[in-house]
Amino acid sequence: MTSETQPPLTAEDLGRVHLVGVGGVGMSGLARLLLTRGIPTSGSELREWPQLAALKALGGTIFREHQPANLDGVDTVVYSTAIPQDHVELVTARERGLRVMHRSEALAATMVGRRSVAVAGTHGKTTTTSMITLMLQHAGLDPSFVIGGEISEVGSNAHHGSGELFVAEADESDRSFLLYNPHVAVVTNIDADHLNTYGDLQGLEDAFVEFCARVEPGGFVVTCADDPGAQRMIVRVREAGGDVVTYGTAPDADLRLTEVRSSAQGVRYVAHHEGVPLGEVHLPVPGAHLGLNSAGALLTALRLGIPAESAIEALATFPGVRRRFEFKGAEAGVRIYDEYAYHHVPIEAAMRTLREVAGDGRLIVVFQPYRMYRTRDYLTEIAAALSLADEAIIMEVFGPGEVREPGEGGVALTAAVDLPEDRKVFVPSWDDVADEVVARVREGDVVVTMGAPPISLMGDELLAALKNAGDGYVGRHNRPDGE
């Protein structure tokens, strides 16, 4: 029997599973899904991610070092793209003849037997996936889901549900989204990114067309009528016989937004489905781009048979997603937010929304660039987006396994940010960032930590530093005497 005729692996076929680098949001979500499905799961992790405690509570075994002994009794070893192939646990797994799988392959195994909704796109995947999940839950369908972030209200990034639907974020960065055969393929937008994988924008667009072609018979594609990359994809998918429905402000969108209003209190718009008004939609989180994401989620829900009234009710309760415009807290009159944006397009969108929130206060960004190739290739664009802040604190690039030449990375990005020299600074050491922030802020300011995944841990450190700093220390850089 050839591999093409063999039935697909299910999660239960994996046996005892070990995840290398289990703490990140993608891997921890998969671990949570496996554990709640009753599959023995362990993982190794050096960094103190907040998800680890929850995995332990679910019965997972967490090793705090990487070593061959972690694989004793294991049947399947799962890794992510961030893990190098010469990692000691991957080398050991192959030496022992264990099954070794990429995270996306293991996730595909958990989807077998369900109707899957796979959400892809350069920006907005996590938010759109979360909104679709919330709508299905609100309708009582109890979907399974794996999301690249945590829905704030649900407090989880994965769940093994009793319903037939499975909602998952599909990652295009390493082509792994081409392993899925979804019932619904959602493409939020197509923008130039991950060109280290695809070579150029055409290669990236070709991959999205292939992703849509993998939709199972009877399924459909949901995408944005306003996005140029998606518009080109729509033509090609429809020419191949694909069923495509669209959303956006464009007059010909199947779900059209009109009267869009965004403020610090949230987003409101009027939705029209196939020319029929559905009424006003209210999203209680700010950002016009999030309103567009919600329209994609709403159209998906409608096509899956969710009543419009129920779906709109769910959006009105949407609490946001952790690391997506997440409010971390306030100290000394300073509000701290966290935002995952690392590509220049969502950075700019997030900065403009934060401007609305800051009001009369200043906006200070603490940015950790994500990947050397992106920082180098889009240096000008990223710097321009960061220049929308009043002050910028730039950290060193987070790029595991990448080579950084002298003068590249955070140094070059800081120099390119169009702010006065005393309003921008390169801080390469993590331990020095909190002191730099405390010295710069003053009451009424908004600080956002933004960029690569590790920066999500910085917000709590900033709040603690502000709380511990005396009144004579906070904002010392902003004093006329410089003291």
C-alpha positions in Angstrom: 0.0 0.0 0.0 1.4 3.4 -1.0 1.5 6.4 1.4 -1.2 8.1 -0.8 -3.7 5.3 -0.1 -3.1 5.0 3.6 -5.6 6.6 5.9 -4.3 9.9 7.5 -2.8 9.8 10.9 -5.1 10.8 13.7 -4.0 12.3 17.0 -4.5 9.0 18.7 -2.1 7.4 16.2 0.7 9.6 17.6 1.0 7.7 20.9 3.0 9.5 23.6 4.0 12.9 22.2 6.9 15.2 23.1 7.0 18.8 22.0 10.4 20.5 21.7 10.1 24.1 22.8 6.6 23.7 24.2 6.2 27.1 25.8 5.5 29.3 22.7 1.9 30.0 21.9 1.7 27.8 18.9 3.3 24.7 20.5 1.5 25.2 23.8 -1.8 25.4 22.0 -1.1 22.0 20.3 0.0 20.6 23.7 -3.2 21.8 25.3 -5.3 20.2 22.6 -3.5 16.9 22.9 -3.8 16.8 26.7 -7.5 17.6 26.7 -7.9 14.8 24.1 -6.4 12.4 26.6 -3.1 11.9 24.8 0.0 11.6 27.0 2.1 14.7 26.3 5.4 16.1 27.5 7.5 19.1 26.4 10.8 20.8 27.0 11.3 24.5 27.4 14.0 26.8 28.8 12.1 30.0 28.9 9.5 30.7 31.6 6.4 31.1 29.5 3.1 31.7 31.3 1.4 28.8 29.5 3.6 26.1 31.2 1.6 26.1 34.5 -1.6 25.4 32.7 -0.1 22.5 30.7 1.2 21.0 34.0 -2.3 21.4 35.5 -3.7 19.4 32.6 -1.3 16.6 33.3 1.6 17.5 30.9 5.2 16.8 31.9 7.4 19.8 31.4 11.2 19.4 31.3 13.2 22.6 31.9 16.2 21.5 29.9 16.8 19.9 26.6 18.3 16.4 26.9 18.0 12.9 25.4 16.4 11.5 28.5 13.3 13.6 27.9 12.4 11.2 25.1 12.3 8.0 27.1 9.0 6.3 26.4 8.0 8.8 23.7 6.5 7.7 20.3 6.3 11.0 18.5 8.5 14.1 18.7 7.0 17.4 17.4 9.1 20.5 16.6 8.4 24.0 15.1 10.2 25.9 12.4 12.1 27.8 15.1 13.8 24.6 16.3 17.1 23.9 14.4 17.5 20.4 12.9 20.6 19.7 14.9 18.8 20.2 18.2 19.8 17.5 20.6 16.3 16.2 21.0 15.6 16.0 17.3 18.9 14.2 16.7 18.1 11.8 19.5 14.6 11.1 18.1 16.0 10.2 14.7 18.7 8.0 16.2 16.0 6.1 18.1 13.8 5.8 15.1 10.9 7.8 16.6 8.3 9.6 14.5 9.4 13.2 14.0 6.8 15.7 12.9 6.5 19.4 12.3 3.9 21.1 14.4 1.6 21.6 11.4 1.7 17.9 10.6 0.7 17.1 14.2 -2.1 19.7 14.1 -3.4 18.2 10.8 -3.7 14.9 12.6 -5.9 16.4 15.3 -8.2 17.8 12.5 -9.0 14.4 11.0 -12.7 13.7 11.1 -13.7 17.3 11.6 -14.8 20.1 9.2 -12.0 22.5 9.5 -11.9 26.3 9.1 -8.3 27.3 8.4 -7.5 31.0 8.7 -4.4 32.3 6.8 -3.2 35.7 5.7 -0.2 38.0 6.3 -2.0 40.0 9.0 -5.0 39.5 11.2 -5.0 35.6 11.4 -5.1 35.4 15.1 -7.8 38.0 15.6 -10.0 36.6 12.8 -9.6 33.0 14.1 -10.5 34.1 17.6 -13.7 35.9 16.4 -14.9 32.9 14.3 -14.3 30.7 17.3 -16.3 33.0 19.6 -19.2 33.2 17.2 -19.4 29.4 16.9 -19.2 29.1 20.7 -21.9 31.7 21.1 -24.1 29.7 18.8 -23.6 26.6 21.0 -21.5 24.6 18.5 -18.5 23.9 20.9 -15.8 23.9 18.2 -12.3 22.6 18.6 -9.8 25.3 18.1 -6.1 26.1 18.0 -5.2 29.8 17.9 -1.9 31.7 17.7 -2.9 33.8 20.7 -5.3 33.5 23.6 -8.9 34.8 23.5 -8.9 37.0 26.6 -12.3 35.9 27.8 -11.7 32.2 27.1 -8.2 32.3 28.6 -7.0 29.6 26.3 -5.4 29.1 22.9 -6.8 25.7 22.3 -9.7 23.5 23.1 -10.9 20.0 22.2 -14.6 20.5 21.5 -17.5 18.1 21.0 -18.8 19.8 17.8 -17.9 18.9 14.2 -16.1 22.2 13.4 -12.4 22.7 14.0 -11.0 26.3 13.7 -7.3 26.7 13.3 -4.8 29.5 12.4 -2.9 28.4 9.3 0.7 29.6 9.1 2.0 30.5 5.7 5.5 31.5 6.9 7.1 28.1 6.2 4.5 26.7 3.7 3.0 24.5 6.5 -0.5 25.8 5.7 -0.3 23.7 2.5 -0.6 20.5 4.7 -4.3 21.2 5.4 -7.4 20.3 3.5 -9.9 22.7 5.0 -13.6 22.9 4.5 -13.3 26.7 4.7 -10.1 28.6 3.8 -10.0 32.2 5.1 -7.4 34.6 3.6 -7.4 37.9 5.4 -4.8 39.6 3.1 -1.6 38.9 1.1 1.3 41.3 1.8 5.0 40.9 1.0 6.4 38.9 4.0 8.4 35.7 4.5 10.2 36.3 1.2 13.1 34.3 2.6 10.8 31.3 2.1 9.0 32.4 -1.2 11.6 34.5 -3.0 9.2 37.2 -4.1 5.6 38.3 -3.8 4.6 36.2 -6.8 5.8 33.1 -5.1 3.9 34.0 -1.9 0.7 34.6 -3.9 1.1 31.3 -5.7 1.2 29.5 -2.4 -2.1 31.2 -1.3 -3.7 30.0 -4.5 -2.5 26.5 -3.8 -3.9 26.8 -0.2 -7.3 27.7 -1.6 -7.1 24.8 -4.1 -6.8 22.4 -1.2 -10.3 23.3 0.1 -12.4 20.0 0.2 -15.3 19.5 -2.2 -18.3 21.5 -1.1 -16.1 23.9 0.8 -15.5 27.6 0.1 -12.9 30.5 0.4 -13.5 33.7 2.3 -11.2 36.7 1.5 -11.0 40.5 1.5 -12.3 42.4 -1.5 -10.2 45.5 -0.4 -6.8 43.8 -0.5 -4.8 44.0 -3.8 -3.1 40.6 -3.2 -6.4 38.9 -2.3 -8.0 40.5 -5.4 -5.4 38.8 -7.7 -5.9 35.5 -5.8 -9.7 35.7 -6.2 -9.4 35.8 -10.0 -7.2 32.8 -10.1 -9.2 30.7 -7.6 -12.5 31.4 -9.4 -10.9 30.6 -12.8 -10.0 27.2 -11.3 -13.6 26.7 -10.2 -13.3 27.7 -6.5 -16.2 29.1 -4.5 -15.0 32.4 -3.2 -17.0 34.9 -1.1 -15.6 38.3 -0.2 -15.9 41.0 2.5 -14.8 44.6 2.7 -15.8 48.2 1.9 -15.7 47.5 -1.8 -19.1 47.9 -3.5 -19.0 44.4 -4.9 -18.1 42.6 -1.6 -20.6 39.9 -0.6 -20.4 41.3 3.0 -20.0 45.0 2.7 -19.1 47.5 5.5 -20.4 51.0 5.4 -20.3 53.9 7.9 -17.2 52.6 9.5 -16.3 54.5 12.7 -13.3 53.8 15.0 -12.6 55.4 18.3 -10.9 54.5 21.6 -14.2 52.9 22.6 -14.2 50.4 19.7 -15.4 50.0 16.1 -18.9 50.4 14.6 -20.1 49.8 11.1 -23.2 48.8 9.2 -23.0 45.3 7.6 -24.8 44.4 4.3 -24.9 40.7 3.2 -25.6 40.2 -0.4 -27.3 43.6 -0.5 -29.4 43.0 2.6 -28.7 45.2 5.6 -27.9 43.3 8.7 -27.8 46.3 11.0 -25.0 47.9 13.0 -22.0 45.8 14.2 -20.2 46.9 17.3 -16.7 45.6 18.2 -15.6 46.7 21.7 -11.9 46.9 20.8 -10.4 49.9 18.8 -8.9 49.8 15.4 -10.5 50.0 11.9 -8.3 47.0 10.8 -10.0 44.9 13.5 -13.4 45.9 12.1 -12.3 44.5 8.8 -11.2 41.2 10.5 -14.6 41.0 12.2 -16.3 41.3 8.8 -14.3 38.3 7.5 -15.3 36.3 10.6 -18.9 37.4 10.3 -19.1 36.3 6.6 -17.5 32.9 7.5 -20.1 32.4 10.3 -23.0 33.3 8.0 -21.8 30.8 5.3 -21.6 28.1 8.0 -25.2 28.7 8.9 -24.9 30.9 12.0 -27.8 33.3 12.3 -26.7 36.9 11.7 -28.2 38.1 15.0 -26.2 35.5 17.0 -22.9 36.3 15.2 -23.3 40.0 15.7 -24.1 39.5 19.4 -20.9 37.5 19.8 -18.8 40.3 18.2 -20.3 42.7 20.6 -18.7 40.7 23.5 -15.4 40.1 21.8 -12.8 40.8 24.6 -9.7 40.9 22.4 -6.8 38.6 22.1 -3.7 38.5 24.2 -0.8 40.1 22.5 -3.2 41.9 20.2 -3.7 45.3 21.6 -3.7 43.8 25.1 -4.0 46.1 28.1 -1.5 44.9 30.7 -2.2 47.4 33.4 -1.4 50.9 34.7 1.0 52.3 37.2 2.0 55.9 38.1 -0.6 57.1 35.6 1.1 55.2 32.7 -0.9 52.7 30.7 0.9 49.6 29.4 -0.2 47.7 26.3 1.2 44.7 24.4 1.0 44.2 20.7 2.3 41.3 18.5 2.8 43.5 15.4 6.3 43.1 13.8 5.6 43.7 10.1 5.4 47.3 9.1 1.7 47.2 7.9 0.2 46.0 11.3 2.8 48.1 13.2 1.4 51.3 11.5 -2.2 50.2 12.1 -1.5 49.5 15.7 0.3 52.8 16.2 -2.5 54.8 14.7 -5.0 53.0 17.0 -2.8 53.6 20.0 -2.7 57.2 19.1 -6.5 57.3 19.5 -6.2 55.6 22.9 -3.4 57.9 24.1 -5.5 61.0 23.6 -3.5 63.9 25.1 -0.8 61.6 26.4 2.4 60.6 24.6 3.0 57.3 22.9 6.2 55.4 23.7 7.0 52.2 21.9 9.3 49.4 23.1 10.1 47.4 20.0 11.8 44.1 19.6 12.4 43.4 15.9 11.5 39.9 14.7 13.9 38.2 12.3 17.0 39.7 10.7 15.8 39.3 7.1 12.6 41.2 7.8 14.4 43.9 9.7 17.0 44.3 6.9 14.6 44.1 3.9 11.9 46.4 5.4 14.1 48.7 7.5 12.7 51.9 6.0 9.1 50.8 6.3 9.4 49.5 9.9 11.3 52.7 10.9 8.6 54.9 9.4 5.9 53.1 11.3 7.8 53.3 14.6 8.3 57.0 13.9 4.6 57.6 14.6 5.5 57.3 18.3 6.7 60.2 20.4 9.6 58.1 21.7 11.1 54.7 20.6 13.1 52.2 22.6 14.6 49.7 20.2 15.8 46.3 21.3 18.1 43.9 19.5 16.6 41.6 16.8 15.0 38.3 17.9 16.2 35.9 15.2 17.2 32.5 16.5 19.8 30.9 14.2 20.2 34.0 12.1 23.5 35.8 11.5 23.7 39.5 12.3 26.5 41.5 10.7 28.0 44.5 12.6 25.9 47.6 12.3 22.8 45.6 11.3 19.7 44.9 13.4 18.7 47.1 16.2 21.5 49.6 15.7 20.5 50.3 12.1 16.8 50.4 12.9 17.2 52.9 15.6 19.2 55.2 13.3 16.5 54.9 10.7 13.6 56.0 13.0 12.7 59.6 12.2 12.7 61.0 15.7 15.0 63.4 17.5 18.1 61.7 18.9 16.9 62.3 22.5 13.6 60.6 21.7 15.0 57.3 20.4 17.5 54.8 21.9 18.9 51.4 21.2 18.8 49.2 24.3 20.4 45.8 23.5 20.1 44.3 27.0 16.7 43.1 28.1 17.6 43.9 31.8 18.1 47.6 30.9 14.8 48.2 29.2 12.6 48.7 32.3 14.9 51.4 33.7 14.9 53.2 30.4 11.1 53.2 30.2 10.8 54.4 33.8 13.2 57.3 33.1 11.3 58.5 30.1 7.6 58.2 30.9 5.4 60.7 32.6 1.8 60.6 33.9 -0.7 60.2 31.0 1.6 58.4 28.7 0.8 55.1 26.9 3.6 52.6 26.5 3.3 49.7 24.1 5.6 46.6 24.0 5.6 45.4 20.4 7.3 42.9 18.2 8.8 39.4 18.6 7.2 36.8 21.0 9.5 37.3 24.0 8.6 41.0 24.3 5.2 39.8 25.6 6.9 39.1 28.9 8.2 42.7 29.2 4.9 44.4 30.1 4.7 42.9 33.6 8.3 43.9 34.2 7.5 47.5 33.2 4.5 47.6 35.6 6.6 46.3 38.4 9.4 48.8 37.7 7.0 51.7 37.6 5.4 50.6 40.9 8.8 50.2 42.6 10.3 53.5 41.3 10.0 56.5 43.5 8.3 59.7 42.4 11.7 61.3 42.1 12.8 58.7 39.5 9.9 58.3 37.1 10.3 60.5 34.0 13.7 61.9 34.9 14.7 62.2 31.2 11.8 64.6 30.6 12.8 67.1 33.3 14.1 70.5 32.2 17.2 70.1 34.3 17.8 66.6 33.0 18.1 65.2 36.5 
